[in-house]
Amino acid sequence: MTLLSIGDTFAQTVLGGSMLLALPFAVLAGLVSFASPCVLPLVPGYLGYVTGMAGATTGTSSGATGGAAPARLADAGRGRMLAGMGLFVLGFTVVFVALGVLAGSLGASLLRASDVVTRVLGVVVVLLGLSFAGWLPVGQRERRLHLAPRAGLWGAPLLGVVFGLGWVPCIGPTLIAVYTLALDEASAGRGAALAVAYCLGLGLPFVLVALAFERSTRVLRVLRDHRVLLMRAGGVVLVLVGLALVTGVWAAWTQSLQGLVGGFETVV
């Protein structure tokens, strides 16, 4: 395969009209997931765990709020914290990308009924958005897998895999919305790209926290103080996307964008 053909494939995957809408949404969904009550309070605990400073936290496996001693974590060194968080993010990225490939492949097999499937899943996304915002009585219980691999850099990727598998019920509304778009794309490659975008939105804040831990503690505190507003804003976004899928507006938008980029020639 030549560089030109690789560039064409890349352009078709990323610059398609539908992907121009789906990729930013996937990144936003990841950011909303990070700010959710089942992830945000545990960030300091994860940071302590992946750097081998498990004693500085109350323990990720106990379901505690993840309080950590900032001084002890600061002593771990910025490089070690970045390495630990990077490996942690890599762990859950592998899980979510694998699921994205599966969703895209399943969408390809359902291509003939894609319109019906998209509309049905749009209804599901609307309901999940209402639940995520706290406006439905269902789905409010926190469910997650509690496993604690060995603390430290060696256990960081495994902890990321555990996070990816165990936190799906908790961050499910945003993740399912992304996989719904992956089904709509009907392509394993595009499903993987959307999953990577979601992991970028979810994982980048983890890395930034490790990069500037002392300053980020204040940011995390502000986010926790406004978690209800963040959850409701994220829920509204999910509802709007779901309604766009149900009504066919999403398809109309993607067709319009496809027409705009149809004559574009990539230089990759």
Long-range contacts (C-beta under 8 A, 24 or more apart in sequence): 6-268, 7-266, 7-267, 7-268, 8-266, 9-189, 10-266, 10-268, 11-264, 11-266, 11-268, 13-187, 13-189, 13-190, 13-193, 14-193, 15-261, 15-264, 15-266, 16-190, 16-254, 16-258, 16-261, 17-253, 17-254, 17-255, 17-256, 17-257, 17-258, 17-259, 17-260, 17-261, 18-181, 18-184, 18-185, 18-254, 18-257, 18-258, 19-185, 19-190, 19-193, 19-194, 20-254, 20-257, 20-261, 21-250, 21-253, 21-254, 21-257, 22-181, 22-184, 22-185, 22-190, 22-194, 22-197, 23-193, 23-194, 23-197, 24-197, 25-177, 25-178, 25-181, 25-237, 25-241, 26-178, 26-181, 26-194, 26-195, 26-197, 26-198, 26-201, 27-197, 27-198, 27-200, 27-201, 28-201, 28-237, 29-174, 29-175, 29-177, 29-178, 29-198, 29-201, 29-234, 29-237, 29-238, 30-174, 30-197, 30-198, 30-199, 30-200, 30-201, 30-202, 30-203, 30-204, 31-201, 31-202, 31-205, 32-174, 32-201, 32-230, 32-231, 32-233, 32-234, 32-237, 33-171, 33-174, 33-175, 33-198, 33-201, 33-202, 34-201, 34-202, 34-205, 34-206, 35-223, 35-227, 35-230, 35-231, 35-234, 36-132, 36-170, 36-171, 36-174, 36-227, 36-230, 36-231, 36-234, 37-142, 37-227, 37-231, 38-142, 38-144, 38-167, 38-170, 38-171, 39-167, 39-170, 39-171, 39-202, 40-220, 40-223, 40-224, 40-227, 41-65, 41-66, 41-224, 42-66, 43-205, 43-206, 43-209, 43-220, 44-68, 44-70, 44-73, 44-217, 44-220, 46-85, 46-88, 46-159, 46-163, 46-206, 47-73, 47-81, 47-84, 47-85, 47-209, 47-210, 47-213, 48-72, 48-73, 48-76, 49-148, 49-151, 49-155, 49-156, 49-159, 50-81, 50-84, 50-85, 50-87, 50-88, 50-151, 50-152, 50-153, 50-155, 50-156, 50-159, 51-76, 51-80, 51-81, 51-84, 51-152, 51-153, 52-76, 52-80, 52-84, 52-151, 52-152, 52-153, 53-151, 54-151, 59-148, 60-148, 60-159, 61-146, 61-147, 61-148, 62-146, 63-144, 63-146, 70-213, 70-214, 70-217, 73-213, 74-213, 74-214, 78-210, 78-211, 78-213, 80-153, 81-210, 81-211, 81-213, 82-207, 82-210, 82-211, 83-153, 83-156, 84-152, 84-153, 84-156, 84-210, 85-156, 85-206, 85-207, 85-209, 85-210, 86-207, 87-153, 87-156, 87-157, 87-160, 88-156, 88-157, 88-159, 88-160, 88-163, 88-206, 89-160, 89-199, 89-202, 89-203, 89-206, 89-207, 90-157, 90-160, 91-156, 91-157, 91-158, 91-159, 91-160, 91-161, 91-162, 91-163, 91-164, 92-160, 92-161, 92-163, 92-164, 92-199, 92-202, 92-203, 93-160, 93-164, 93-195, 93-196, 93-199, 93-203, 94-160, 94-161, 94-164, 95-160, 95-161, 95-164, 95-165, 96-164, 96-175, 96-195, 96-198, 96-199, 97-192, 97-195, 97-196, 97-199, 99-179, 99-195, 100-178, 100-179, 100-182, 100-191, 100-192, 100-193, 100-194, 100-195, 100-196, 100-198, 101-188, 101-191, 101-192, 101-195, 102-191, 103-179, 103-182, 103-183, 103-191, 104-182, 104-183, 104-185, 104-186, 104-187, 104-188, 104-189, 104-190, 104-191, 104-192, 104-194, 105-188, 105-191, 106-183, 107-182, 107-183, 107-184, 107-185, 107-186, 107-187, 107-191, 108-186, 108-187, 108-188, 110-183, 110-186, 111-186, 114-183, 114-184, 114-186, 115-248, 115-251, 117-183, 118-180, 118-183, 118-184, 118-245, 118-250, 118-251, 119-245, 119-246, 119-248, 121-180, 121-183, 121-184, 121-245, 122-180, 122-241, 122-242, 122-243, 122-244, 122-245, 122-246, 122-247, 122-250, 123-242, 123-246, 124-176, 124-180, 124-242, 125-173, 125-176, 125-177, 125-180, 125-238, 125-239, 125-241, 125-242, 125-245, 126-238, 126-239, 126-242, 126-243, 126-246, 127-242, 128-172, 128-173, 128-176, 128-177, 128-238, 128-242, 129-173, 129-177, 129-234, 129-235, 129-236, 129-237, 129-238, 129-239, 129-240, 129-241, 129-242, 130-235, 130-239, 131-173, 131-235, 132-173, 132-174, 132-231, 132-234, 132-235, 132-238, 133-231, 133-232, 133-234, 133-235, 133-236, 133-238, 133-239, 134-228, 134-231, 134-232, 134-235, 135-235, 139-172, 139-173, 142-170, 143-169, 143-170, 144-169, 144-170, 171-202, 173-235, 173-238, 174-198, 174-234, 174-238, 177-238, 177-241, 177-242, 180-245, 184-245, 184-250
